[in-house]
Amino acid sequence: MGTHTHIPTADETVLPKGTAYITDVGMTGPYDSVIGVKKELVIERFLSGMPARFEAANGDVRLCGVLVECDDQTGRASRVERLMLR
């Protein structure tokens, strides 16, 4: 279960030997943001090249993750499902 780019990928699968896989489960936090920061501040810093204090974004918080169903006997995954809760 990868968690680097902060955007859920739609490639969840169970590999042939029972490993649940997804490239990125996504982030938990304000969805309308840049990695949880007010996007206007990030854009201004990018365009101006000047340092700026970042503030946490608000509203529309989402929880991203996955559910993995496993076989009790083998411990291998039988199912993986992407989740995004608002």
N, C-alpha and C positions, 0 to 999 in steps of 0.2 A: 504494500500500500504506500504509494508515493504521496508526498505532500509539499512539493516545492513551488509550483507555479501559482498556486492559490485558486485555480480555476478547475472545476471537476472535468475530467475527461470521460468520454463515453466508450471506453475500451475495456470495461470490466469483463472478466472471463474466468473460468476455471480451467487451468492448464491440464493436459492429459494425465499427469500423475497426482492431481488433486491439490494443486496450489492455487489459491484465490489470488487474482492479479488485477490491479488497476494502476495506471500510470500516475494519476493524481486524484485524491479524494476531494480536493478543494479546501478552502479555508472556512473558519468560523469567525464571523464578525460582520461589520456593516458591508452590505453587498455593493452599494453605490459608492465605492471608494477605490483608492489605490492602496491595496494591502492594508486596509483599515484606517487610512489617513484621508482627510478631506482632499478630494481630488483637485480642487482649485489651487490649493497650496503646492501640491506636487507639480502641477502643470506650470505654475508661475516660476517655481524653482528651475524646472527644466528649461523653460523659454529664456529666462533671464541669466541663468548660470550663477545666480547669487544664492548664498545660503539662506535658508528660511526655517523657521520653527514649525514643526509639524504638529497638528492637532488631530486627535482621534475623530473620525467621522461618526455620525449618529444615524439612527433609523434603519429600517429594513435589515435587521440582523438575521443572518442565516447560519444554520448549523449544517455542515457538510460531513458526510462519512459514508460508511458502507456497513451492510449486514452480511455476515458470512455464515452460511449453514454448513456444519461439519458432520461427518459420520462419527458417531460415538466410539465405534470399534477401532477405526483406522486413524482418526484424527485428520483425515483429508477433507478438503472442502468439496461440497457437492453443489453449492450455489453461492453466488455473490450478487448483491443488489446495491446500486448507488442510491444515496439518500440526500435530499436537500430540504431541510425543515425551515419554515419561515416563522 
